[in-house]
Structure formats: structure tokens, C-alpha cells
């Protein structure tokens, strides 16, 4: 099994339970790992035989643009859309990291990870 990994997709979005988060927004990083078989793409140099990482980034950006209270919901939407729209997915992992969350004390980030 092969993997296509798209790391460090930087997005500014408006997720969070607090009203201020919906108004002010914050920085997020999304990482996506997709298990697939790109043997044919490696032999033929044909993009249609693998997962297009530009399409992965487009899915992430479109789903991150839809406000949610929880990054858990955003992550689930991303993985659902990846599985629905991209071909040859054996397994996918999505990690959504919220940088500098509004938590009392000093916390650099919080994240969720979904593997399906």
C-alpha cells in the first residue's frame, strides 16, 4: 500500500464554541494522509492513476470555510468528502490543529485526528 500525504495545509477559519471565535477567527493546520495504490501512476506518470493532492487541498479549504463549533465536525466533513469525491481511497487520516486556542493558560495548539 502506498500513501499520499499532504501536510501543513494552512487555513484561517472561524471555528469554535465562543462567539468571538466566529467573529475573529484563527489559524489552523490540516494534515491529510491517504492510503491508496499508486503503482500504476508510478509506472505511467499519469495523474489520473493516483490521488491529486491539489484536490485534497481544495476539499480541505472548502470544508474549513464552513463554520463549526467543533473541529471534530470539521475533520469528519473533510474525511467524508475525501472518501466521496476521490477515487482509490483505501484509508484516510485527517488531523485538524487549532493554533493558539482560547484556553486559560498557555496552550500552543489542540488537535483532533480521524482515521477511517
C-alpha angles and dihedrals in degrees: 000000000000130000134219108201124191110185134183101020100176117211135170108216143160106237126140145091094256120086091228091059089058091052102037103030127196147225122282136180121206125195122191127192119186124188110211141138110259096164091118092048090052090053098042103030087230117149092202089067094063141038112286107227091203088062089049091054092047091053092049093049094047094050094043088055090064109084119236132170092225130047085212088071093046091051092050092050091051095051092044092052093045091053092046100045105033125068129228098025112159096170135348135199124196124189119189116192122192111204120217098359117200096256125141105258130021115312119161097198147336125212145181128208127201123190121188 
